[in-house]
Amino acid sequence: MAVKKFYGVKFGDGSSEIFTDWSICKDRIKGEKGVSYKGFSTKEEALAFVSTENGVVKQKSKVAKNNPQITQFNTDIAIYVDGSYRDDVYSYGFVVVDIAKDVAIHEQCGRGTDVEAARLRNVAGEMKGAMEAMVYCLNSGIKEATICYDYLGIEMWALGLWKRNNIFTKGYYDFYQCRKARLTVHFMKIKGHSGDKWNERADILAKEGLEES
């Protein structure tokens, strides 16, 4: 019988969390109304559980406040990615962070003008940022990293847990699948505009990307 190491929890207010410690999970859900939870052997299964509502995949996900898992990294490197959009132009930004030193070791931003991709607005930038982050890792000899994002599709499309309805989400999935043998990526959901300094930095970089020529 598989050991259940990931616990997906859906709260009554629509927020969700994933725990790796049952004792913490149990304390968190104690006394909560309208909560549903389930244990899984893989993170992907837990993500799929918290990302559905009445059997339908939600295209947005909230993260509960004071998430005890939010600062727990299993890698030395974390990359915060974000996207932005304005006037049919999308952009991306990402910052590479040395977790132990809590310092940025690389920053990057850019823009895109593909008319079709721009229909996805800032989501196009989010995907571009994640892909550029992976390219940076491979070019820099980084073999394992955590990609931190605030839009769930960055993880769900990469892992094939969300349906890919256009050439851009399909391309993003293919991009990740072709590189995962050379780069181990851990995905982490970060609540946008929650005061996380590196997430805020990625947001600033994404906006700066809009100004690039």
Backbone hydrogen bonds in HBPLUS format (Angstrom, degrees):
<---DONOR---> <-ACCEPTOR-->    atom                        ^
c    i                          cat <-CA-CA->   ^        H-A-AA   ^      H-
h    n   atom  resd res      DA  || num        DHA   H-A  angle D-A-AA Bond
n    s   type  num  typ     dist DA aas  dist angle  dist       angle   num
A0005-LYS N   A0040-PHE O   2.96 MM  35  6.25 121.2  2.32 140.9 150.3     1
A0006-PHE N   A0040-PHE O   3.00 MM  34  5.14 167.5  2.02 157.7 155.5     2
A0040-PHE N   A0006-PHE O   2.67 MM  34  5.14 153.7  1.74 158.2 166.5     3
A0007-TYR N   A0019-PHE O   2.79 MM  12  5.02 161.3  1.83 149.8 154.2     4
A0019-PHE N   A0007-TYR O   2.94 MM  12  5.02 162.4  1.97 137.7 142.0     5
A0008-GLY N   A0038-LYS O   2.96 MM  30  5.53 146.0  2.08 173.9 164.7     6
A0038-LYS N   A0008-GLY O   3.02 MM  30  5.53 146.4  2.14 149.2 158.8     7
A0009-VAL N   A0017-GLU O   2.91 MM   8  5.35 159.6  1.95 169.4 168.3     8
A0017-GLU N   A0009-VAL O   3.06 MM   8  5.35 152.9  2.13 144.0 151.4     9
A0010-LYS N   A0036-SER O   2.78 MM  26  5.27 172.3  1.79 166.9 169.6    10
A0036-SER N   A0010-LYS O   2.88 MM  26  5.27 157.1  1.93 150.3 158.0    11
A0011-PHE N   A0015-SER O   2.96 MM   4  5.48 167.6  1.98 154.6 158.0    12
A0014-GLY N   A0011-PHE O   3.09 MM   3  5.61 163.2  2.12 119.2 121.8    13
A0016-SER N   A0062-LYS O   3.28 MM  46  6.17 142.8  2.42 124.2 130.7    14
A0025-CYS N   A0021-ASP O   3.02 MM   4  6.27 161.5  2.05 152.2 158.1    15
A0026-LYS N   A0022-TRP O   2.77 MM   4  5.93 161.5  1.81 153.1 157.6    16
A0027-ASP N   A0023-SER O   3.16 MM   4  6.32 156.2  2.21 139.7 145.3    17
A0028-ARG N   A0024-ILE O   2.97 MM   4  6.17 149.9  2.07 145.7 154.5    18
A0029-ILE N   A0025-CYS O   3.08 MM   4  6.34 152.0  2.16 154.1 159.9    19
A0030-LYS N   A0026-LYS O   3.19 MM   4  6.12 126.3  2.50 137.6 149.8    20
A0032-GLU N   A0029-ILE O   3.04 MM   3  5.32 166.2  2.06 126.8 129.6    21
A0046-ALA N   A0042-THR O   3.32 MM   4  6.64 157.1  2.38 142.1 148.2    22
A0047-LEU N   A0043-LYS O   2.83 MM   4  6.09 157.3  1.88 154.7 161.1    23
A0048-ALA N   A0044-GLU O   2.98 MM   4  6.19 156.9  2.03 145.0 151.1    24
A0049-PHE N   A0045-GLU O   3.04 MM   4  6.26 148.9  2.14 142.2 150.4    25
A0050-VAL N   A0046-ALA O   3.05 MM   4  6.38 165.0  2.07 155.7 157.4    26
A0051-SER N   A0047-LEU O   3.01 MM   4  6.00 128.5  2.28 141.2 154.5    27
A0052-THR N   A0049-PHE O   3.39 MM   3  5.70 162.8  2.42 113.1 113.1    28
A0058-LYS N   A0051-SER O   2.64 MM   7  5.46 166.0  1.66 151.1 156.1    29
A0053-GLU N   A0056-VAL O   2.74 MM   3  5.18 155.6  1.79 141.1 147.5    30
A0056-VAL N   A0053-GLU O   3.07 MM   3  5.18 164.3  2.10 107.5 112.4    31
A0070-ILE N   A0067-ASN O   3.23 MM   3  5.53 166.2  2.25 114.3 118.5    32
A0072-GLN N   A0069-GLN O   3.18 MM   3  5.42 166.2  2.20 114.4 118.4    33
A0099-ILE N   A0076-ASP O   2.97 MM  23  5.48 162.3  2.00 155.3 157.7    34
A0146-THR N   A0077-ILE O   2.98 MM  69  6.35 158.3  2.03 146.0 152.9    35
A0078-ALA N   A0097-VAL O   3.06 MM  19  5.18 162.9  2.09 146.0 151.6    36
A0097-VAL N   A0078-ALA O   2.73 MM  19  5.18 170.2  1.73 167.6 170.2    37
A0079-ILE N   A0146-THR O   2.69 MM  67  6.06 161.8  1.72 167.1 170.1    38
A0148-CYS N   A0079-ILE O   2.75 MM  69  5.88 162.6  1.78 144.0 150.2    39
A0080-TYR N   A0095-VAL O   3.01 MM  15  5.40 154.2  2.08 156.7 154.6    40
A0095-VAL N   A0080-TYR O   3.02 MM  15  5.40 148.2  2.13 142.9 152.6    41
A0081-VAL N   A0148-CYS O   3.01 MM  67  6.27 167.0  2.03 178.0 173.9    42
A0082-ASP N   A0093-GLY O   2.95 MM  11  5.47 141.8  2.10 160.6 166.3    43
A0093-GLY N   A0082-ASP O   3.02 MM  11  5.47 144.8  2.14 151.9 149.9    44
A0084-SER N   A0091-SER O   3.02 MM   7  5.18 153.7  2.09 130.7 133.5    45
A0091-SER N   A0084-SER O   2.95 MM   7  5.18 155.4  2.01 137.8 137.9    46
A0086-ARG N   A0089-VAL O   2.84 MM   3  5.34 155.3  1.90 153.3 161.7    47
A0089-VAL N   A0086-ARG O   2.99 MM   3  5.34 145.1  2.12 112.0 122.8    48
A0090-TYR N   A0112-GLY O   3.27 MM  22  5.35 151.6  2.36 142.3 148.0    49
A0112-GLY N   A0090-TYR O   2.69 MM  22  5.35 154.1  1.75 164.4 161.5    50
A0092-TYR N   A0110-GLY O   2.92 MM  18  5.55 157.2  1.97 148.2 152.2    51
A0110-GLY N   A0092-TYR O   3.15 MM  18  5.55 151.4  2.24 142.3 143.7    52
A0094-PHE N   A0108-GLN O   2.90 MM  14  5.54 155.3  1.96 159.5 163.3    53
A0108-GLN N   A0094-PHE O   3.01 MM  14  5.54 150.0  2.10 161.2 166.0    54
A0096-VAL N   A0106-HIS O   2.78 MM  10  5.08 170.5  1.79 155.0 158.3    55
A0105-ILE N   A0096-VAL O   2.79 MM   9  5.66 159.5  1.83 152.9 160.1    56
A0098-ASP N   A0103-VAL O   2.85 MM   5  5.48 166.0  1.87 168.4 166.9    57
A0102-ASP N   A0098-ASP O   2.69 MM   4  5.50 128.7  1.95 148.8 165.3    58
A0118-ALA N   A0114-ASP O   2.86 MM   4  6.01 150.7  1.94 153.8 162.9    59
A0119-ARG N   A0116-GLU O   3.14 MM   3  5.54 152.4  2.22 106.0 114.1    60
A0120-LEU N   A0117-ALA O   2.90 MM   3  5.70 162.2  1.93 122.2 127.8    61
A0121-ARG N   A0118-ALA O   2.84 MM   3  4.97 157.9  1.89 108.2 114.6    62
A0123-VAL N   A0120-LEU O   3.16 MM   3  5.49 139.8  2.33 140.0 133.7    63
A0124-ALA N   A0121-ARG O   3.15 MM   3  5.86 143.2  2.29 117.8 125.2    64
A0125-GLY N   A0122-ASN O   3.01 MM   3  5.06 118.8  2.40  95.5 110.6    65
A0126-GLU N   A0122-ASN O   2.92 MM   4  6.30 148.6  2.02 147.4 157.1    66
A0127-MET N   A0123-VAL O   3.02 MM   4  6.30 163.1  2.05 153.4 155.5    67
A0128-LYS N   A0124-ALA O   3.03 MM   4  6.19 160.2  2.07 143.3 149.4    68
A0129-GLY N   A0125-GLY O   2.81 MM   4  5.93 156.5  1.86 148.2 154.5    69
A0130-ALA N   A0126-GLU O   3.08 MM   4  6.34 156.6  2.13 146.4 152.0    70
A0131-MET N   A0127-MET O   2.98 MM   4  6.25 159.6  2.02 151.7 157.3    71
A0132-GLU N   A0128-LYS O   2.88 MM   4  6.08 162.3  1.91 152.4 157.4    72
A0133-ALA N   A0129-GLY O   2.91 MM   4  6.03 146.8  2.02 142.2 151.7    73
A0134-MET N   A0130-ALA O   3.07 MM   4  6.36 150.3  2.16 143.1 150.2    74
A0135-VAL N   A0131-MET O   3.01 MM   4  6.32 155.2  2.07 147.6 154.5    75
A0136-TYR N   A0132-GLU O   2.91 MM   4  6.14 157.0  1.97 145.8 151.9    76
A0137-CYS N   A0133-ALA O   3.04 MM   4  6.33 158.7  2.09 146.7 151.6    77
A0138-LEU N   A0134-MET O   3.05 MM   4  6.32 167.8  2.07 154.2 156.3    78
A0139-ASN N   A0135-VAL O   2.93 MM   4  6.10 157.8  1.98 153.1 159.4    79
A0140-SER N   A0136-TYR O   2.93 MM   4  5.99 128.1  2.20 142.4 156.1    80
A0140-SER N   A0137-CYS O   3.13 MM   3  5.10 135.8  2.33  95.7 108.2    81
A0142-ILE N   A0137-CYS O   2.87 MM   5  4.73 147.5  1.98 149.1 146.3    82
A0184-THR N   A0143-LYS O   2.83 MM  41  6.10 171.5  1.84 150.8 147.9    83
A0145-ALA N   A0184-THR O   3.03 MM  39  6.53 154.1  2.10 165.8 173.2    84
A0186-HIS N   A0145-ALA O   2.88 MM  41  6.21 161.8  1.92 151.0 156.2    85
A0147-ILE N   A0186-HIS O   2.72 MM  39  6.15 148.9  1.82 160.8 171.4    86
A0188-MET N   A0147-ILE O   2.97 MM  41  6.16 154.0  2.04 153.2 150.2    87
A0149-TYR N   A0188-MET O   3.05 MM  39  6.43 157.5  2.10 162.4 168.7    88
A0190-ILE N   A0149-TYR O   2.65 MM  41  5.59 164.7  1.68 168.7 168.3    89
A0154-ILE N   A0151-TYR O   3.13 MM   3  6.15 162.5  2.16 132.1 134.6    90
A0155-GLU N   A0152-LEU O   3.07 MM   3  5.76 140.1  2.23 118.6 126.6    91
A0156-MET N   A0152-LEU O   3.03 MM   4  6.22 175.2  2.04 157.2 157.3    92
A0157-TRP N   A0153-GLY O   2.89 MM   4  5.36 163.7  1.92 135.2 140.6    93
A0159-LEU N   A0155-GLU O   3.02 MM   4  6.20 156.6  2.07 154.0 159.6    94
A0161-LEU N   A0156-MET O   2.74 MM   5  4.86 141.1  1.89 155.7 157.5    95
A0162-TRP N   A0156-MET O   3.26 MM   6  5.29 135.4  2.47 117.9 112.8    96
A0160-GLY N   A0157-TRP O   3.15 MM   3  4.96 147.4  2.26  95.3 105.1    97
A0170-LYS N   A0166-ASN O   3.07 MM   4  6.22 157.9  2.12 151.9 158.9    98
A0171-GLY N   A0167-ILE O   2.87 MM   4  5.77 146.2  1.99 126.2 136.1    99
A0172-TYR N   A0168-PHE O   2.92 MM   4  6.07 149.5  2.01 139.0 147.1   100
A0173-TYR N   A0169-THR O   3.05 MM   4  6.22 159.0  2.10 141.4 146.4   101
A0174-ASP N   A0170-LYS O   2.98 MM   4  6.25 165.3  2.00 151.5 155.2   102
A0175-PHE N   A0171-GLY O   2.87 MM   4  5.99 153.2  1.94 144.3 152.1   103
A0176-TYR N   A0172-TYR O   3.10 MM   4  6.37 163.9  2.12 152.3 154.6   104
A0177-GLN N   A0173-TYR O   2.95 MM   4  6.15 170.6  1.96 156.3 159.4   105
A0178-CYS N   A0174-ASP O   2.99 MM   4  6.06 149.8  2.08 147.3 153.7   106
A0179-ARG N   A0176-TYR O   2.99 MM   3  5.29 151.5  2.07 109.0 118.1   107
A0180-LYS N   A0176-TYR O   2.96 MM   4  5.94 130.0  2.21 157.9 171.9   108
A0182-ARG N   A0179-ARG O   2.96 MM   3  5.52 143.3  2.10 115.2 125.2   109
A0183-LEU N   A0179-ARG O   2.98 MM   4  6.10 134.3  2.19 148.4 161.6   110
A0200-GLU N   A0196-ASP O   2.91 MM   4  6.15 157.2  1.96 157.1 164.3   111
A0201-ARG N   A0197-LYS O   2.95 MM   4  6.11 141.5  2.10 132.6 143.3   112
A0202-ALA N   A0198-TRP O   3.01 MM   4  6.24 155.6  2.07 142.1 147.4   113
A0203-ASP N   A0199-ASN O   3.05 MM   4  6.32 149.2  2.15 141.2 149.7   114
A0204-ILE N   A0200-GLU O   3.00 MM   4  6.32 152.7  2.08 145.4 151.9   115
A0205-LEU N   A0201-ARG O   2.94 MM   4  6.22 161.3  1.97 152.3 157.3   116
A0206-ALA N   A0202-ALA O   2.93 MM   4  6.13 154.0  1.99 145.8 152.7   117
A0207-LYS N   A0203-ASP O   3.13 MM   4  6.41 153.2  2.20 144.4 150.8   118
A0208-GLU N   A0204-ILE O   2.90 MM   4  6.22 148.6  2.00 146.4 156.1   119
A0209-GLY N   A0205-LEU O   2.90 MM   4  6.18 139.6  2.07 143.2 154.3   120
A0210-LEU N   A0207-LYS O   3.17 MM   3  5.41 140.7  2.33 100.7 110.7   121
A0211-GLU N   A0208-GLU O   2.99 MM   3  5.46 146.8  2.10 110.5 119.9   122
A0212-GLU N   A0209-GLY O   3.20 MM   3  5.35 157.6  2.26 104.0 110.7   123
